């Protein structure tokens, strides 16, 4: 499950990871996807609320369903990022 960092914490941590591994394209791609998904996850509940207050119930339900799917895929990206970082740490430990 996604933790509850403050809005300013996530970009700082993602940028720290990017700077720490500048040549790792896969890491940059995972972080880029995660960043986009986090932004979308933050926006979809707002879209749901706006559609609901305007009386567009089917759109509100669609936004809610999309938000749930995005949370799941965001968790998948986080898991892949964790695995990637673990593999890098193991490889760096073996090289030392």
Secondary structure, DSSP 8 states (H G I E B T S, - for coil): ------HHHHHHHHHHHHHHTTT-HHHHHHHHHHHHHHHHHHHHHHHHHHHHHTT-HHHHHHHHHHHHHHHHHHHHHHHHHHHHHHHHHHHHHHH-
